[in-house]
Amino acid sequence: MAVIEDSPAAPKRERWTAQWKELFDEVITTGLCTGCAGCVISCPHDVIGYNHESGGYKPFHIEEELGPGDCIHGQKGCTTCTRACPRFRLWEEEADEHLFGRVRREDEISGIYSDIMLTRAADDTVHEAGQDGGLVSAILMWARKEGYIDGALVSYLEGDGSTWKAIPGVAVTDEEILASAGSRYTYSANTLAIKEALERGLEKLALVGMSCQSSVPPVMWHRKVGKISKPIVFNIGLLCSKTFDDAIFEELFEAKYGLKKQDMKKMNIKGVFQIWMKDGSYHEVPLKECHAWTREGCNHCPDFAAEHADISTGGIGAFNDWTLTIVRTELGREIITRMIKAGVIVARPGDDDPGAIALMHKLAQKSRKRWPETAVAKPRLLPPPKPKPPVDAPA
């Protein structure tokens, strides 16, 4: 990137010149790309495609003039894709600064937050439809009614759900919100649903996505990507240590255990991969057997705790029917506080389950160790500074 000056008296500032060529070299081919699709939805020339298939989950350049690793529009000065990427260069510091006005401290392993609590939907229907406490569905339904949002970018199961293929989509009605509930553990780039949302005339959107996706909006806002990021006004992040390639269904669950995906009813991860079948049976698959199907985009992701969301949520801990809820921003606090006051959700102190908080920090620490030494240092778990030697008092 070139350095320029606004005027002789002004401090030097950096002019952003990085384009698809740098994104391809530094993110796509190095394993840092999570497949969040930030570059895809922001491209003003529509020359970045996305591979949704097993073994893919990555963006690629559509035009062929300069090959897969360069862009004719980038050569002419377009830099949108790199400015939208939440894994390009100083992304973590920039997202922190934008949301919190400071970068996280080294001891803030799970990111910056103001409160941790356990929550669950007060409505039994919403609670039962959700994965754990039904919090995300409850938030989306309440936030829409209260005018915070008019739709949400979520994921659904493809078709009748029998393929267990997660796909991005838009939820507007309570029925659509409940239909999107539940965990898949395979990947859906929910950001891609923004095109459908805009075509439907929606102007205020919530993004529900895994940690890598929840970093997309603040990075875009900080780097002034443009109008594509403006409709995303609320950000719910899902605690995520990894997702699995879709091939795990046939190659492990069915091949070894005889569990066909079309016969599955629900799944969860609580130390093991839990699978409930439509015939009422329940099965457990050791997680160590699943590691071979870890999606490539997860291998270097340092963010377990969805650190750049307004509210981060997950079903870890001792209570299966409560959601661990991490309140990070002022907007997140406002929404959670109002929902509790309105009786829409029930809340307990996070300290009621100290094991869940400890596990979050442990998994966040483990994820940070994935960040490679060849990339910018900040997201990596760094050793604490050595204590300074004592200074002898003057005689």
N, C-alpha and C positions, 0 to 999 in steps of 0.2 A: 504494500500500500504506500502511495506517495504521501509526503507531508507538505502541506501548503500553509500559507499565512493569510488570514483575512485582511490584515492591515499591519503596518510596521509596529503599531502599539499593541495589537492583539496577541494573545498567546497562540502558539502554534496548535493546530488541530489536524487530525488525520482525515484525509479524504478517502472514502471507501471506494476501492477499485476492484476488489476481489469478485470474480464471477464464477460461472459454472466450472471453468477449468480448475480453479482452486478448490471448489467444493468437491469435484470429482477426485482430485489428487489427495486432499486432506481428510475427507470424510467418507465418501462413497467407497473408495477402494482400500481404505485403511481399517475398516470394520467399525468405525465410529457411528456410521449411519444407523439409526434405530428404525427407519421406515415411517417416521411420523408424518410425512407428506407435507411438511410446511413449505418446502420448495415448490412442490407441485401446485398447491392451491394459490401460491403468490405469484407464479410466473405470469407476467403480463402478455407474453407471446404464445402461451399454451404449447411450449415445446418440451415440456417435461412430463413424461408418462409415469405410470406406476404399475409395478408387477404385483398383483394380489395373490399369485399362485404359490403353492407349497414350494419352499426353497427360494422364494423371491422376497416379497415384502420390501421392495426397494424402488426408488425412483430411477429413471433412466432418461437419456436425452433422445428425443424423437428425430430431430433433423440429422441428416447424414453428411452434410457438406464437410464438416471438420472432424468427423469421427465421434465416438461416444464421449470423449473426454474434453470437448471444447464446444463453444457456442458462438455462432455468428453474431448473435445479439449481444453476447457478453463482450465480444471483440469491439463492438460499437459503443460500449459503455454501460450496458444493463448489468446491474449488480443485485437484483432483487432476490435471487435464490440464496445467495450466501447471507444476506441480511435476514432472511427468514429462518435460517437453519439453527436450531437449538443445540447443535453440537459443533458449531464452527467457531474456532478460536476462543475468545473470552466470553462465551455465552453465559456461563453461570454467574460471573460477577455482574454482567450487564442485567440479567434478569433480577438478581438480588437488588441491585441499585434501583431498578425501576419500581419494584414492588415495595421494598422496605427502606429505601434510602441509605442502605449500607450493605456490605457483603457479609456473609455468614462468618462467624468466628470458627477457628479450627475445632473448638470443643462442641460446636453445634452440628453434630454428625448427621442429624435428621433434618437439618435446615432450620430456618427461622420460623418460630410460631409463638402465639400468645397463650394458647390453652390447649389442653388435651382432655377429652371427655369420652364417655361411653354414651351412645345414643341409640334410640330405636323409634320407629314410626309408631305413633299412638293408635292409628287405624289398623285393625287386625288384617284387613285385606291387603293393604300396602305392605305390612310387615311380612306376611306370609309369601307375597310375591317376590320379595327381595332376597338377596343372597344371604344376608345375615340379619341386620336390624332393619333393613328396608329404608335406610336413611336417604340414599341418593334419589330413589323414586319419590320419597316424601318431599325432599327439597325441590325437585323439579316441578312437581304438581303445585306446591304452595307458591313457589317463586313465579310461576306463570299466572296464577290467580291474583297475586299481589302486584303484577306489572313489572317485575324485575326483568323478566324474559318473555318472549313470545314463542320460543321453541328451543330445542336442545339438539346438539350433535351427539349421537349415541351409536351403539351397535345393536344389531339384531342378528338372529340366526336366519340363515338363508332359507327361503321357501317355507316349508312346513316344519323346519327345525331338525329334520332327520339327518341332514348332512353334517350338522354341528359346525358349519362354516360361518364364521363371524363376518358380518359385512357392515359398513358404515351406513347410517340412516338418520332421519330427522324425526324427532318426537314432538308433537304439538298437543295432542289430546291426552287426557289421563289414560285412556286405553293404550295409546302408543307408548306412553312412558312405562306403563306396567309391562307391556310386551317386550320392552328392551331390558327389563330387569334380569339379574342373574349373571354369573360369571361364566366365561368360556375357556380361558387360559390359552386360547390361540389368539392371533393378532388381527385387529381391525383398525385401520387408520381412520379414526372417526372424523378427523379434520376434513377428509375428502367429501363429507356430506354437506359442506358449506355451500357448494354450488346448488344443490337441490334446495337448501334453505333459502337462498337468495332468490331462486326462481319462484319459490312459493311466497315471496314478498315478506319474509321474516326479517326483522331489523335488529332484534335484541336476542342474542343467542347465549345459551350455556354450552360449554364444552365439557363433556364427560370423557375422560381418557386416561390412559396409563401415564406414568410419570413423564415419559419422554414427550408425550403429546401436550401435557400441561405446561411444559416450558415454551411451547410455540408462541402463544399470545404475548407474554411479556417480552420475549426476545424480539418479536416483530414490533411491538410498541416502542421499545427502547431504540431500535435501529431504524425506526420510521419507515417501515416497509410500504405503508399506504393503506388504502381503504379496505383491503381484504380482511385486515385484522380488527377493524373497528366494530363490526357486529358482535364480536365475542366479548360480552360484558361480564360474564361470570364463568368461573373455572373450577371444576370439581376434579381432583386428581385421585387416582386409584393406586394404593400401595401395591408395588409390583416388583418382585425380584427377577422374574423372567416370564416369557410366554413360550409356547411350544409350537413347532411346525405342525401344520395340519396332518402331516404324514403319520403322526403318533397314533392316530385312531386305527389305521389299518396295520401299521407295522409293529405296534406294541400291544395295544389294548385288545385288538381282535386276533392277531397272529399268535400271541402268547397266552392270553386269558380268555379268548373266545367271546369278548364283549364287543358286540357290533354297535357302531355309533347310532344307527337308526333305532336301537332298542334302549338307548340311554335317556334318562329323565332329568338328571341333575348331577352336577359335579362340584367338588370343592377341594381345597388343599388345606389340610391341617396336619402337617408333619408327614402325611402320606397323600397320595392322590386318591380322593374318595369319589366313588362312582355309584350312583343310585340308578337302577334299571326300572323300566316300565312294568316289569313283572313283580316288583316289590323287593327284589334282592338287592343286596349292598355288597360292594367289593372295594378292596384297598390295593393300590399298586405302590410299591416302594418308590419314593422320589428318585433314588439313585438310579433306578432303571429308566427314568424319564429323561435324565440329563442329556443323553445322546440326541434327543430331539429338540434341544434348546434352540430357539430361533437365533440365527446368526446376529441379528441386530441387538440382541440382549447381552451378548458376551462382554461388551465393554461399557455397558450403561452404568453410571455411578450413582443413579438416583433411585433408590428404593421408595423413598417417602413422599414422592410427588411434591417436591419442595417449592415449586412455583405456582401452586394452585391457591385459590382463595380458601378452599377447604380440602383437606386430604382425608381419605377414608379407607378403611380396610377391615377385614374380618379376622384379625389375628387376636390371640388371647384365649382366655379360659371360657368366655361366654359366647356360645355359638349364635345366640339370637340378639346380640348387641354389636354395634359398629364402633370400632375405634375411630374417633373423630379428632383431627388435628386442625385447629382454627389458626389460620396464618395471617390473613389480611383484615383490615377494618371492615370491608364488605362482608367477608366471611363471618366475622363476629356479629355484625348487624343482623344478618339473615338467621344465624343459629339462635341468637338471643330472642329475636321476634318469634321464631317458630316455637321455642320453649314456652314463651309467655302465652302464645296462642293455644298451647296444648296440642300442637300438631306432632311434636316429637317429645319423647321422655328422655331426660338426661341424667347421668350419674357422673361423679368425679372420675377422671381417668385413674386416680390412685386406687379405686376399687379393684383394679386389675393391674397391679404393678408389673406383673409378668409380661403383659401385652406391651407396655411401654418399653421395658427392657428388651423384648424381642425386636421391637421396631428399631431401636438403636443398634442392636446387634446386626440385624439384616442390612441396615443402612451402612454400617461400617464395612460389612462384607462386600456390598455393592461398590463402595468407593474404592476398594482395592482393585477393582477390575480396570479402572481407568488407566490406560497405558502411559508409560513414562515418556513416550515419544510425542505425546500431545501436551497442550498447555497444562500447567501443574495444578491449578486451583481446584478442580473437582476431585483430584486424587486425595486419598487419606494421607496426610503428611505427618511425620513424626513431630511430637511436641518439641518446642525449643528447649535447648539445654539450659538448666538453671545457671544463673550467673554466679560466679564464686563470691563468697562473702567478702565485703570490704572491711578491712580492719579499722576500727574507730581510732581517731587521732588520739595520741597520748595527752 
